[in-house]
Amino acid sequence: MTQAEIETALTNELYKIAPDVSLDDIDRAGDLREEFDIDSMDFLNLVAALGKRFNLPMPEADYPQMSCFDDLVRYLVDKSP
């Protein structure tokens, strides 16, 4: 899967959680939870949805690698087959 496909998927999943926030208005290097005003449960739902969508394990130990939009994209690119 390409970086563009991953970014599209991440954007779609974030839209489900925070439909009022535009990706154009956020700092892609800023803390994901703050940029999208999501709580811990929303973050867990996001990670679970992405793991399911890409059929990838996303263990809790890896969550620090997913702190911002760009980090999460990089994480998924690195883990993709």
mmCIF file of the N, C-alpha and C atoms, coordinates in Angstrom:
data_MODEL
# 
_entry.id   MODEL 
# 
loop_
_atom_site.group_PDB 
_atom_site.id 
_atom_site.type_symbol 
_atom_site.label_atom_id 
_atom_site.label_alt_id 
_atom_site.label_comp_id 
_atom_site.label_asym_id 
_atom_site.label_entity_id 
_atom_site.label_seq_id 
_atom_site.pdbx_PDB_ins_code 
_atom_site.Cartn_x 
_atom_site.Cartn_y 
_atom_site.Cartn_z 
_atom_site.occupancy 
_atom_site.B_iso_or_equiv 
_atom_site.pdbx_formal_charge 
_atom_site.auth_seq_id 
_atom_site.auth_comp_id 
_atom_site.auth_asym_id 
_atom_site.auth_atom_id 
_atom_site.pdbx_PDB_model_num 
ATOM 1   N N  . MET A 1 1  ? 0.844   -1.181 0.000  1.00 0.00 ? 1  MET A N  1 
ATOM 2   C CA . MET A 1 1  ? 0.000   0.000  0.000  1.00 0.00 ? 1  MET A CA 1 
ATOM 3   C C  . MET A 1 1  ? 0.885   1.238  0.000  1.00 0.00 ? 1  MET A C  1 
ATOM 4   N N  . THR A 1 2  ? 0.447   2.225  -0.704 1.00 0.00 ? 2  THR A N  1 
ATOM 5   C CA . THR A 1 2  ? 1.251   3.434  -0.873 1.00 0.00 ? 2  THR A CA 1 
ATOM 6   C C  . THR A 1 2  ? 1.003   4.425  0.259  1.00 0.00 ? 2  THR A C  1 
ATOM 7   N N  . GLN A 1 3  ? 1.884   5.386  0.359  1.00 0.00 ? 3  GLN A N  1 
ATOM 8   C CA . GLN A 1 3  ? 1.714   6.434  1.361  1.00 0.00 ? 3  GLN A CA 1 
ATOM 9   C C  . GLN A 1 3  ? 0.427   7.204  1.111  1.00 0.00 ? 3  GLN A C  1 
ATOM 10  N N  . ALA A 1 4  ? 0.107   7.470  -0.145 1.00 0.00 ? 4  ALA A N  1 
ATOM 11  C CA . ALA A 1 4  ? -1.124  8.196  -0.476 1.00 0.00 ? 4  ALA A CA 1 
ATOM 12  C C  . ALA A 1 4  ? -2.357  7.410  -0.041 1.00 0.00 ? 4  ALA A C  1 
ATOM 13  N N  . GLU A 1 5  ? -2.349  6.096  -0.232 1.00 0.00 ? 5  GLU A N  1 
ATOM 14  C CA . GLU A 1 5  ? -3.475  5.250  0.203  1.00 0.00 ? 5  GLU A CA 1 
ATOM 15  C C  . GLU A 1 5  ? -3.620  5.275  1.723  1.00 0.00 ? 5  GLU A C  1 
ATOM 16  N N  . ILE A 1 6  ? -2.490  5.251  2.405  1.00 0.00 ? 6  ILE A N  1 
ATOM 17  C CA . ILE A 1 6  ? -2.504  5.284  3.866  1.00 0.00 ? 6  ILE A CA 1 
ATOM 18  C C  . ILE A 1 6  ? -3.016  6.635  4.356  1.00 0.00 ? 6  ILE A C  1 
ATOM 19  N N  . GLU A 1 7  ? -2.562  7.713  3.752  1.00 0.00 ? 7  GLU A N  1 
ATOM 20  C CA . GLU A 1 7  ? -3.023  9.045  4.151  1.00 0.00 ? 7  GLU A CA 1 
ATOM 21  C C  . GLU A 1 7  ? -4.523  9.190  3.913  1.00 0.00 ? 7  GLU A C  1 
ATOM 22  N N  . THR A 1 8  ? -5.013  8.662  2.813  1.00 0.00 ? 8  THR A N  1 
ATOM 23  C CA . THR A 1 8  ? -6.448  8.716  2.525  1.00 0.00 ? 8  THR A CA 1 
ATOM 24  C C  . THR A 1 8  ? -7.230  7.929  3.564  1.00 0.00 ? 8  THR A C  1 
ATOM 25  N N  . ALA A 1 9  ? -6.761  6.736  3.879  1.00 0.00 ? 9  ALA A N  1 
ATOM 26  C CA . ALA A 1 9  ? -7.435  5.899  4.878  1.00 0.00 ? 9  ALA A CA 1 
ATOM 27  C C  . ALA A 1 9  ? -7.431  6.570  6.248  1.00 0.00 ? 9  ALA A C  1 
ATOM 28  N N  . LEU A 1 10 ? -6.288  7.121  6.643  1.00 0.00 ? 10 LEU A N  1 
ATOM 29  C CA . LEU A 1 10 ? -6.187  7.802  7.930  1.00 0.00 ? 10 LEU A CA 1 
ATOM 30  C C  . LEU A 1 10 ? -7.114  9.009  7.970  1.00 0.00 ? 10 LEU A C  1 
ATOM 31  N N  . THR A 1 11 ? -7.135  9.769  6.904  1.00 0.00 ? 11 THR A N  1 
ATOM 32  C CA . THR A 1 11 ? -8.024  10.926 6.829  1.00 0.00 ? 11 THR A CA 1 
ATOM 33  C C  . THR A 1 11 ? -9.481  10.497 6.954  1.00 0.00 ? 11 THR A C  1 
ATOM 34  N N  . ASN A 1 12 ? -9.853  9.429  6.276  1.00 0.00 ? 12 ASN A N  1 
ATOM 35  C CA . ASN A 1 12 ? -11.234 8.926  6.348  1.00 0.00 ? 12 ASN A CA 1 
ATOM 36  C C  . ASN A 1 12 ? -11.594 8.477  7.754  1.00 0.00 ? 12 ASN A C  1 
ATOM 37  N N  . GLU A 1 13 ? -10.689 7.775  8.399  1.00 0.00 ? 13 GLU A N  1 
ATOM 38  C CA . GLU A 1 13 ? -10.959 7.296  9.765  1.00 0.00 ? 13 GLU A CA 1 
ATOM 39  C C  . GLU A 1 13 ? -11.029 8.470  10.748 1.00 0.00 ? 13 GLU A C  1 
ATOM 40  N N  . LEU A 1 14 ? -10.165 9.461  10.577 1.00 0.00 ? 14 LEU A N  1 
ATOM 41  C CA . LEU A 1 14 ? -10.217 10.639 11.444 1.00 0.00 ? 14 LEU A CA 1 
ATOM 42  C C  . LEU A 1 14 ? -11.511 11.418 11.226 1.00 0.00 ? 14 LEU A C  1 
ATOM 43  N N  . TYR A 1 15 ? -11.964 11.480 9.995  1.00 0.00 ? 15 TYR A N  1 
ATOM 44  C CA . TYR A 1 15 ? -13.214 12.176 9.697  1.00 0.00 ? 15 TYR A CA 1 
ATOM 45  C C  . TYR A 1 15 ? -14.398 11.529 10.424 1.00 0.00 ? 15 TYR A C  1 
ATOM 46  N N  . LYS A 1 16 ? -14.359 10.216 10.568 1.00 0.00 ? 16 LYS A N  1 
ATOM 47  C CA . LYS A 1 16 ? -15.426 9.516  11.293 1.00 0.00 ? 16 LYS A CA 1 
ATOM 48  C C  . LYS A 1 16 ? -15.451 9.917  12.765 1.00 0.00 ? 16 LYS A C  1 
ATOM 49  N N  . ILE A 1 17 ? -14.278 10.220 13.303 1.00 0.00 ? 17 ILE A N  1 
ATOM 50  C CA . ILE A 1 17 ? -14.159 10.569 14.728 1.00 0.00 ? 17 ILE A CA 1 
ATOM 51  C C  . ILE A 1 17 ? -14.358 12.068 14.950 1.00 0.00 ? 17 ILE A C  1 
ATOM 52  N N  . ALA A 1 18 ? -13.790 12.881 14.072 1.00 0.00 ? 18 ALA A N  1 
ATOM 53  C CA . ALA A 1 18 ? -13.845 14.337 14.215 1.00 0.00 ? 18 ALA A CA 1 
ATOM 54  C C  . ALA A 1 18 ? -14.246 14.963 12.882 1.00 0.00 ? 18 ALA A C  1 
ATOM 55  N N  . PRO A 1 19 ? -15.528 14.870 12.518 1.00 0.00 ? 19 PRO A N  1 
ATOM 56  C CA . PRO A 1 19 ? -15.960 15.337 11.197 1.00 0.00 ? 19 PRO A CA 1 
ATOM 57  C C  . PRO A 1 19 ? -15.848 16.845 10.972 1.00 0.00 ? 19 PRO A C  1 
ATOM 58  N N  . ASP A 1 20 ? -15.724 17.606 12.031 1.00 0.00 ? 20 ASP A N  1 
ATOM 59  C CA . ASP A 1 20 ? -15.665 19.061 11.892 1.00 0.00 ? 20 ASP A CA 1 
ATOM 60  C C  . ASP A 1 20 ? -14.255 19.592 11.643 1.00 0.00 ? 20 ASP A C  1 
ATOM 61  N N  . VAL A 1 21 ? -13.258 18.723 11.732 1.00 0.00 ? 21 VAL A N  1 
ATOM 62  C CA . VAL A 1 21 ? -11.879 19.161 11.597 1.00 0.00 ? 21 VAL A CA 1 
ATOM 63  C C  . VAL A 1 21 ? -11.369 18.832 10.194 1.00 0.00 ? 21 VAL A C  1 
ATOM 64  N N  . SER A 1 22 ? -10.839 19.834 9.531  1.00 0.00 ? 22 SER A N  1 
ATOM 65  C CA . SER A 1 22 ? -10.279 19.649 8.197  1.00 0.00 ? 22 SER A CA 1 
ATOM 66  C C  . SER A 1 22 ? -8.789  19.378 8.314  1.00 0.00 ? 22 SER A C  1 
ATOM 67  N N  . LEU A 1 23 ? -8.322  18.422 7.554  1.00 0.00 ? 23 LEU A N  1 
ATOM 68  C CA . LEU A 1 23 ? -6.898  18.111 7.559  1.00 0.00 ? 23 LEU A CA 1 
ATOM 69  C C  . LEU A 1 23 ? -6.070  19.313 7.124  1.00 0.00 ? 23 LEU A C  1 
ATOM 70  N N  . ASP A 1 24 ? -6.636  20.155 6.285  1.00 0.00 ? 24 ASP A N  1 
ATOM 71  C CA . ASP A 1 24 ? -5.934  21.357 5.828  1.00 0.00 ? 24 ASP A CA 1 
ATOM 72  C C  . ASP A 1 24 ? -5.680  22.341 6.956  1.00 0.00 ? 24 ASP A C  1 
ATOM 73  N N  . ASP A 1 25 ? -6.458  22.229 8.033  1.00 0.00 ? 25 ASP A N  1 
ATOM 74  C CA . ASP A 1 25 ? -6.361  23.175 9.144  1.00 0.00 ? 25 ASP A CA 1 
ATOM 75  C C  . ASP A 1 25 ? -5.481  22.689 10.291 1.00 0.00 ? 25 ASP A C  1 
ATOM 76  N N  . ILE A 1 26 ? -4.917  21.512 10.169 1.00 0.00 ? 26 ILE A N  1 
ATOM 77  C CA . ILE A 1 26 ? -4.143  20.983 11.291 1.00 0.00 ? 26 ILE A CA 1 
ATOM 78  C C  . ILE A 1 26 ? -2.654  20.979 10.985 1.00 0.00 ? 26 ILE A C  1 
ATOM 79  N N  . ASP A 1 27 ? -1.888  20.893 12.041 1.00 0.00 ? 27 ASP A N  1 
ATOM 80  C CA . ASP A 1 27 ? -0.445  20.730 11.947 1.00 0.00 ? 27 ASP A CA 1 
ATOM 81  C C  . ASP A 1 27 ? -0.184  19.227 11.896 1.00 0.00 ? 27 ASP A C  1 
ATOM 82  N N  . ARG A 1 28 ? 0.261   18.726 10.766 1.00 0.00 ? 28 ARG A N  1 
ATOM 83  C CA . ARG A 1 28 ? 0.464   17.285 10.600 1.00 0.00 ? 28 ARG A CA 1 
ATOM 84  C C  . ARG A 1 28 ? 1.555   16.748 11.518 1.00 0.00 ? 28 ARG A C  1 
ATOM 85  N N  . ALA A 1 29 ? 2.365   17.639 12.082 1.00 0.00 ? 29 ALA A N  1 
ATOM 86  C CA . ALA A 1 29 ? 3.394   17.226 13.024 1.00 0.00 ? 29 ALA A CA 1 
ATOM 87  C C  . ALA A 1 29 ? 2.964   17.480 14.467 1.00 0.00 ? 29 ALA A C  1 
ATOM 88  N N  . GLY A 1 30 ? 1.759   18.024 14.648 1.00 0.00 ? 30 GLY A N  1 
ATOM 89  C CA . GLY A 1 30 ? 1.240   18.301 15.984 1.00 0.00 ? 30 GLY A CA 1 
ATOM 90  C C  . GLY A 1 30 ? 0.604   17.065 16.603 1.00 0.00 ? 30 GLY A C  1 
ATOM 91  N N  . ASP A 1 31 ? 0.474   17.079 17.900 1.00 0.00 ? 31 ASP A N  1 
ATOM 92  C CA . ASP A 1 31 ? -0.129  15.953 18.619 1.00 0.00 ? 31 ASP A CA 1 
ATOM 93  C C  . ASP A 1 31 ? -1.521  15.642 18.049 1.00 0.00 ? 31 ASP A C  1 
ATOM 94  N N  . LEU A 1 32 ? -1.704  14.415 17.633 1.00 0.00 ? 32 LEU A N  1 
ATOM 95  C CA . LEU A 1 32 ? -2.935  13.987 16.972 1.00 0.00 ? 32 LEU A CA 1 
ATOM 96  C C  . LEU A 1 32 ? -4.161  14.223 17.855 1.00 0.00 ? 32 LEU A C  1 
ATOM 97  N N  . ARG A 1 33 ? -4.025  13.920 19.121 1.00 0.00 ? 33 ARG A N  1 
ATOM 98  C CA . ARG A 1 33 ? -5.167  14.070 20.037 1.00 0.00 ? 33 ARG A CA 1 
ATOM 99  C C  . ARG A 1 33 ? -5.562  15.532 20.202 1.00 0.00 ? 33 ARG A C  1 
ATOM 100 N N  . GLU A 1 34 ? -4.580  16.400 20.237 1.00 0.00 ? 34 GLU A N  1 
ATOM 101 C CA . GLU A 1 34 ? -4.871  17.829 20.371 1.00 0.00 ? 34 GLU A CA 1 
ATOM 102 C C  . GLU A 1 34 ? -5.384  18.428 19.066 1.00 0.00 ? 34 GLU A C  1 
ATOM 103 N N  . GLU A 1 35 ? -4.762  18.063 17.971 1.00 0.00 ? 35 GLU A N  1 
ATOM 104 C CA . GLU A 1 35 ? -5.152  18.616 16.672 1.00 0.00 ? 35 GLU A CA 1 
ATOM 105 C C  . GLU A 1 35 ? -6.596  18.266 16.318 1.00 0.00 ? 35 GLU A C  1 
ATOM 106 N N  . PHE A 1 36 ? -7.022  17.047 16.661 1.00 0.00 ? 36 PHE A N  1 
ATOM 107 C CA . PHE A 1 36 ? -8.369  16.607 16.334 1.00 0.00 ? 36 PHE A CA 1 
ATOM 108 C C  . PHE A 1 36 ? -9.294  16.613 17.542 1.00 0.00 ? 36 PHE A C  1 
ATOM 109 N N  . ASP A 1 37 ? -8.777  17.070 18.676 1.00 0.00 ? 37 ASP A N  1 
ATOM 110 C CA . ASP A 1 37 ? -9.564  17.138 19.907 1.00 0.00 ? 37 ASP A CA 1 
ATOM 111 C C  . ASP A 1 37 ? -10.260 15.807 20.184 1.00 0.00 ? 37 ASP A C  1 
ATOM 112 N N  . ILE A 1 38 ? -9.449  14.734 20.188 1.00 0.00 ? 38 ILE A N  1 
ATOM 113 C CA . ILE A 1 38 ? -9.988  13.405 20.468 1.00 0.00 ? 38 ILE A CA 1 
ATOM 114 C C  . ILE A 1 38 ? -9.460  12.914 21.809 1.00 0.00 ? 38 ILE A C  1 
ATOM 115 N N  . ASP A 1 39 ? -10.265 12.093 22.464 1.00 0.00 ? 39 ASP A N  1 
ATOM 116 C CA . ASP A 1 39 ? -9.849  11.553 23.748 1.00 0.00 ? 39 ASP A CA 1 
ATOM 117 C C  . ASP A 1 39 ? -9.182  10.186 23.548 1.00 0.00 ? 39 ASP A C  1 
ATOM 118 N N  . SER A 1 40 ? -8.801  9.565  24.645 1.00 0.00 ? 40 SER A N  1 
ATOM 119 C CA . SER A 1 40 ? -8.091  8.295  24.584 1.00 0.00 ? 40 SER A CA 1 
ATOM 120 C C  . SER A 1 40 ? -8.921  7.201  23.914 1.00 0.00 ? 40 SER A C  1 
ATOM 121 N N  . MET A 1 41 ? -10.210 7.177  24.184 1.00 0.00 ? 41 MET A N  1 
ATOM 122 C CA . MET A 1 41 ? -11.072 6.160  23.581 1.00 0.00 ? 41 MET A CA 1 
ATOM 123 C C  . MET A 1 41 ? -11.165 6.363  22.071 1.00 0.00 ? 41 MET A C  1 
ATOM 124 N N  . ASP A 1 42 ? -11.285 7.612  21.635 1.00 0.00 ? 42 ASP A N  1 
ATOM 125 C CA . ASP A 1 42 ? -11.301 7.887  20.199 1.00 0.00 ? 42 ASP A CA 1 
ATOM 126 C C  . ASP A 1 42 ? -9.991  7.448  19.543 1.00 0.00 ? 42 ASP A C  1 
ATOM 127 N N  . PHE A 1 43 ? -8.883  7.697  20.233 1.00 0.00 ? 43 PHE A N  1 
ATOM 128 C CA . PHE A 1 43 ? -7.580  7.296  19.706 1.00 0.00 ? 43 PHE A CA 1 
ATOM 129 C C  . PHE A 1 43 ? -7.512  5.777  19.576 1.00 0.00 ? 43 PHE A C  1 
ATOM 130 N N  . LEU A 1 44 ? -7.987  5.065  20.590 1.00 0.00 ? 44 LEU A N  1 
ATOM 131 C CA . LEU A 1 44 ? -7.996  3.601  20.534 1.00 0.00 ? 44 LEU A CA 1 
ATOM 132 C C  . LEU A 1 44 ? -8.878  3.104  19.390 1.00 0.00 ? 44 LEU A C  1 
ATOM 133 N N  . ASN A 1 45 ? -10.018 3.744  19.201 1.00 0.00 ? 45 ASN A N  1 
ATOM 134 C CA . ASN A 1 45 ? -10.900 3.373  18.091 1.00 0.00 ? 45 ASN A CA 1 
ATOM 135 C C  . ASN A 1 45 ? -10.226 3.620  16.740 1.00 0.00 ? 45 ASN A C  1 
ATOM 136 N N  . LEU A 1 46 ? -9.497  4.712  16.644 1.00 0.00 ? 46 LEU A N  1 
ATOM 137 C CA . LEU A 1 46 ? -8.769  5.036  15.417 1.00 0.00 ? 46 LEU A CA 1 
ATOM 138 C C  . LEU A 1 46 ? -7.726  3.959  15.123 1.00 0.00 ? 46 LEU A C  1 
ATOM 139 N N  . VAL A 1 47 ? -6.932  3.629  16.117 1.00 0.00 ? 47 VAL A N  1 
ATOM 140 C CA . VAL A 1 47 ? -5.876  2.625  15.942 1.00 0.00 ? 47 VAL A CA 1 
ATOM 141 C C  . VAL A 1 47 ? -6.498  1.265  15.589 1.00 0.00 ? 47 VAL A C  1 
ATOM 142 N N  . ALA A 1 48 ? -7.567  0.894  16.271 1.00 0.00 ? 48 ALA A N  1 
ATOM 143 C CA . ALA A 1 48 ? -8.235  -0.380 15.984 1.00 0.00 ? 48 ALA A CA 1 
ATOM 144 C C  . ALA A 1 48 ? -8.791  -0.403 14.557 1.00 0.00 ? 48 ALA A C  1 
ATOM 145 N N  . ALA A 1 49 ? -9.392  0.694  14.130 1.00 0.00 ? 49 ALA A N  1 
ATOM 146 C CA . ALA A 1 49 ? -9.950  0.763  12.778 1.00 0.00 ? 49 ALA A CA 1 
ATOM 147 C C  . ALA A 1 49 ? -8.851  0.652  11.724 1.00 0.00 ? 49 ALA A C  1 
ATOM 148 N N  . LEU A 1 50 ? -7.729  1.314  11.955 1.00 0.00 ? 50 LEU A N  1 
ATOM 149 C CA . LEU A 1 50 ? -6.626  1.247  11.002 1.00 0.00 ? 50 LEU A CA 1 
ATOM 150 C C  . LEU A 1 50 ? -5.998  -0.142 10.988 1.00 0.00 ? 50 LEU A C  1 
ATOM 151 N N  . GLY A 1 51 ? -5.850  -0.731 12.161 1.00 0.00 ? 51 GLY A N  1 
ATOM 152 C CA . GLY A 1 51 ? -5.312  -2.091 12.242 1.00 0.00 ? 51 GLY A CA 1 
ATOM 153 C C  . GLY A 1 51 ? -6.191  -3.078 11.488 1.00 0.00 ? 51 GLY A C  1 
ATOM 154 N N  . LYS A 1 52 ? -7.495  -2.928 11.652 1.00 0.00 ? 52 LYS A N  1 
ATOM 155 C CA . LYS A 1 52 ? -8.433  -3.803 10.960 1.00 0.00 ? 52 LYS A CA 1 
ATOM 156 C C  . LYS A 1 52 ? -8.412  -3.542 9.454  1.00 0.00 ? 52 LYS A C  1 
ATOM 157 N N  . ARG A 1 53 ? -8.409  -2.288 9.091  1.00 0.00 ? 53 ARG A N  1 
ATOM 158 C CA . ARG A 1 53 ? -8.438  -1.909 7.666  1.00 0.00 ? 53 ARG A CA 1 
ATOM 159 C C  . ARG A 1 53 ? -7.221  -2.442 6.914  1.00 0.00 ? 53 ARG A C  1 
ATOM 160 N N  . PHE A 1 54 ? -6.053  -2.376 7.560  1.00 0.00 ? 54 PHE A N  1 
ATOM 161 C CA . PHE A 1 54 ? -4.818  -2.801 6.909  1.00 0.00 ? 54 PHE A CA 1 
ATOM 162 C C  . PHE A 1 54 ? -4.353  -4.187 7.344  1.00 0.00 ? 54 PHE A C  1 
ATOM 163 N N  . ASN A 1 55 ? -5.144  -4.835 8.194  1.00 0.00 ? 55 ASN A N  1 
ATOM 164 C CA . ASN A 1 55 ? -4.813  -6.164 8.696  1.00 0.00 ? 55 ASN A CA 1 
ATOM 165 C C  . ASN A 1 55 ? -3.407  -6.193 9.310  1.00 0.00 ? 55 ASN A C  1 
ATOM 166 N N  . LEU A 1 56 ? -3.163  -5.219 10.180 1.00 0.00 ? 56 LEU A N  1 
ATOM 167 C CA . LEU A 1 56 ? -1.871  -5.084 10.838 1.00 0.00 ? 56 LEU A CA 1 
ATOM 168 C C  . LEU A 1 56 ? -2.053  -5.085 12.351 1.00 0.00 ? 56 LEU A C  1 
ATOM 169 N N  . PRO A 1 57 ? -1.177  -5.771 13.072 1.00 0.00 ? 57 PRO A N  1 
ATOM 170 C CA . PRO A 1 57 ? -1.196  -5.633 14.528 1.00 0.00 ? 57 PRO A CA 1 
ATOM 171 C C  . PRO A 1 57 ? -0.632  -4.263 14.891 1.00 0.00 ? 57 PRO A C  1 
ATOM 172 N N  . MET A 1 58 ? -1.293  -3.584 15.808 1.00 0.00 ? 58 MET A N  1 
ATOM 173 C CA . MET A 1 58 ? -0.831  -2.272 16.249 1.00 0.00 ? 58 MET A CA 1 
ATOM 174 C C  . MET A 1 58 ? -0.839  -2.275 17.783 1.00 0.00 ? 58 MET A C  1 
ATOM 175 N N  . PRO A 1 59 ? 0.196   -2.890 18.371 1.00 0.00 ? 59 PRO A N  1 
ATOM 176 C CA . PRO A 1 59 ? 0.231   -3.051 19.823 1.00 0.00 ? 59 PRO A CA 1 
ATOM 177 C C  . PRO A 1 59 ? 0.346   -1.734 20.579 1.00 0.00 ? 59 PRO A C  1 
ATOM 178 N N  . GLU A 1 60 ? -0.155  -1.754 21.783 1.00 0.00 ? 60 GLU A N  1 
ATOM 179 C CA . GLU A 1 60 ? -0.133  -0.562 22.630 1.00 0.00 ? 60 GLU A CA 1 
ATOM 180 C C  . GLU A 1 60 ? 1.288   -0.040 22.834 1.00 0.00 ? 60 GLU A C  1 
ATOM 181 N N  . ALA A 1 61 ? 2.255   -0.923 22.854 1.00 0.00 ? 61 ALA A N  1 
ATOM 182 C CA . ALA A 1 61 ? 3.652   -0.509 23.035 1.00 0.00 ? 61 ALA A CA 1 
ATOM 183 C C  . ALA A 1 61 ? 4.118   0.410  21.900 1.00 0.00 ? 61 ALA A C  1 
ATOM 184 N N  . ASP A 1 62 ? 3.443   0.338  20.758 1.00 0.00 ? 62 ASP A N  1 
ATOM 185 C CA . ASP A 1 62 ? 3.814   1.171  19.612 1.00 0.00 ? 62 ASP A CA 1 
ATOM 186 C C  . ASP A 1 62 ? 3.099   2.518  19.577 1.00 0.00 ? 62 ASP A C  1 
ATOM 187 N N  . TYR A 1 63 ? 2.153   2.747  20.466 1.00 0.00 ? 63 TYR A N  1 
ATOM 188 C CA . TYR A 1 63 ? 1.371   3.988  20.438 1.00 0.00 ? 63 TYR A CA 1 
ATOM 189 C C  . TYR A 1 63 ? 2.218   5.256  20.465 1.00 0.00 ? 63 TYR A C  1 
ATOM 190 N N  . PRO A 1 64 ? 3.342   5.285  21.199 1.00 0.00 ? 64 PRO A N  1 
ATOM 191 C CA . PRO A 1 64 ? 4.161   6.497  21.170 1.00 0.00 ? 64 PRO A CA 1 
ATOM 192 C C  . PRO A 1 64 ? 4.685   6.842  19.768 1.00 0.00 ? 64 PRO A C  1 
ATOM 193 N N  . GLN A 1 65 ? 4.730   5.862  18.879 1.00 0.00 ? 65 GLN A N  1 
ATOM 194 C CA . GLN A 1 65 ? 5.183   6.092  17.507 1.00 0.00 ? 65 GLN A CA 1 
ATOM 195 C C  . GLN A 1 65 ? 4.066   6.660  16.637 1.00 0.00 ? 65 GLN A C  1 
ATOM 196 N N  . MET A 1 66 ? 2.887   6.858  17.219 1.00 0.00 ? 66 MET A N  1 
ATOM 197 C CA . MET A 1 66 ? 1.708   7.298  16.478 1.00 0.00 ? 66 MET A CA 1 
ATOM 198 C C  . MET A 1 66 ? 1.171   8.619  17.007 1.00 0.00 ? 66 MET A C  1 
ATOM 199 N N  . SER A 1 67 ? 2.042   9.472  17.493 1.00 0.00 ? 67 SER A N  1 
ATOM 200 C CA . SER A 1 67 ? 1.581   10.667 18.197 1.00 0.00 ? 67 SER A CA 1 
ATOM 201 C C  . SER A 1 67 ? 1.030   11.768 17.287 1.00 0.00 ? 67 SER A C  1 
ATOM 202 N N  . CYS A 1 68 ? 1.479   11.830 16.050 1.00 0.00 ? 68 CYS A N  1 
ATOM 203 C CA . CYS A 1 68 ? 0.960   12.850 15.136 1.00 0.00 ? 68 CYS A CA 1 
ATOM 204 C C  . CYS A 1 68 ? 0.557   12.202 13.811 1.00 0.00 ? 68 CYS A C  1 
ATOM 205 N N  . PHE A 1 69 ? -0.102  12.955 12.967 1.00 0.00 ? 69 PHE A N  1 
ATOM 206 C CA . PHE A 1 69 ? -0.573  12.437 11.684 1.00 0.00 ? 69 PHE A CA 1 
ATOM 207 C C  . PHE A 1 69 ? 0.594   11.858 10.877 1.00 0.00 ? 69 PHE A C  1 
ATOM 208 N N  . ASP A 1 70 ? 1.659   12.626 10.742 1.00 0.00 ? 70 ASP A N  1 
ATOM 209 C CA . ASP A 1 70 ? 2.802   12.169 9.947  1.00 0.00 ? 70 ASP A CA 1 
ATOM 210 C C  . ASP A 1 70 ? 3.463   10.937 10.560 1.00 0.00 ? 70 ASP A C  1 
ATOM 211 N N  . ASP A 1 71 ? 3.556   10.884 11.901 1.00 0.00 ? 71 ASP A N  1 
ATOM 212 C CA . ASP A 1 71 ? 4.134   9.707  12.559 1.00 0.00 ? 71 ASP A CA 1 
ATOM 213 C C  . ASP A 1 71 ? 3.290   8.471  12.307 1.00 0.00 ? 71 ASP A C  1 
ATOM 214 N N  . LEU A 1 72 ? 1.985   8.625  12.364 1.00 0.00 ? 72 LEU A N  1 
ATOM 215 C CA . LEU A 1 72 ? 1.092   7.489  12.150 1.00 0.00 ? 72 LEU A CA 1 
ATOM 216 C C  . LEU A 1 72 ? 1.179   7.003  10.705 1.00 0.00 ? 72 LEU A C  1 
ATOM 217 N N  . VAL A 1 73 ? 1.272   7.908  9.770  1.00 0.00 ? 73 VAL A N  1 
ATOM 218 C CA . VAL A 1 73 ? 1.455   7.520  8.360  1.00 0.00 ? 73 VAL A CA 1 
ATOM 219 C C  . VAL A 1 73 ? 2.769   6.762  8.211  1.00 0.00 ? 73 VAL A C  1 
ATOM 220 N N  . ARG A 1 74 ? 3.823   7.299  8.782  1.00 0.00 ? 74 ARG A N  1 
ATOM 221 C CA . ARG A 1 74 ? 5.147   6.659  8.706  1.00 0.00 ? 74 ARG A CA 1 
ATOM 222 C C  . ARG A 1 74 ? 5.105   5.265  9.340  1.00 0.00 ? 74 ARG A C  1 
ATOM 223 N N  . TYR A 1 75 ? 4.450   5.148  10.472 1.00 0.00 ? 75 TYR A N  1 
ATOM 224 C CA . TYR A 1 75 ? 4.324   3.866  11.152 1.00 0.00 ? 75 TYR A CA 1 
ATOM 225 C C  . TYR A 1 75 ? 3.648   2.845  10.236 1.00 0.00 ? 75 TYR A C  1 
ATOM 226 N N  . LEU A 1 76 ? 2.529   3.247  9.629  1.00 0.00 ? 76 LEU A N  1 
ATOM 227 C CA . LEU A 1 76 ? 1.792   2.343  8.759  1.00 0.00 ? 76 LEU A CA 1 
ATOM 228 C C  . LEU A 1 76 ? 2.568   1.990  7.499  1.00 0.00 ? 76 LEU A C  1 
ATOM 229 N N  . VAL A 1 77 ? 3.291   2.944  6.941  1.00 0.00 ? 77 VAL A N  1 
ATOM 230 C CA . VAL A 1 77 ? 4.118   2.665  5.766  1.00 0.00 ? 77 VAL A CA 1 
ATOM 231 C C  . VAL A 1 77 ? 5.191   1.641  6.130  1.00 0.00 ? 77 VAL A C  1 
ATOM 232 N N  . ASP A 1 78 ? 5.834   1.831  7.279  1.00 0.00 ? 78 ASP A N  1 
ATOM 233 C CA . ASP A 1 78 ? 6.893   0.920  7.715  1.00 0.00 ? 78 ASP A CA 1 
ATOM 234 C C  . ASP A 1 78 ? 6.375   -0.482 7.996  1.00 0.00 ? 78 ASP A C  1 
ATOM 235 N N  . LYS A 1 79 ? 5.142   -0.600 8.493  1.00 0.00 ? 79 LYS A N  1 
ATOM 236 C CA . LYS A 1 79 ? 4.575   -1.899 8.864  1.00 0.00 ? 79 LYS A CA 1 
ATOM 237 C C  . LYS A 1 79 ? 3.879   -2.598 7.699  1.00 0.00 ? 79 LYS A C  1 
ATOM 238 N N  . SER A 1 80 ? 3.625   -1.872 6.638  1.00 0.00 ? 80 SER A N  1 
ATOM 239 C CA . SER A 1 80 ? 2.904   -2.448 5.496  1.00 0.00 ? 80 SER A CA 1 
ATOM 240 C C  . SER A 1 80 ? 3.782   -3.465 4.772  1.00 0.00 ? 80 SER A C  1 
ATOM 241 N N  . PRO A 1 81 ? 3.139   -4.516 4.297  1.00 0.00 ? 81 PRO A N  1 
ATOM 242 C CA . PRO A 1 81 ? 3.903   -5.531 3.551  1.00 0.00 ? 81 PRO A CA 1 
ATOM 243 C C  . PRO A 1 81 ? 4.347   -5.019 2.193  1.00 0.00 ? 81 PRO A C  1 
# 
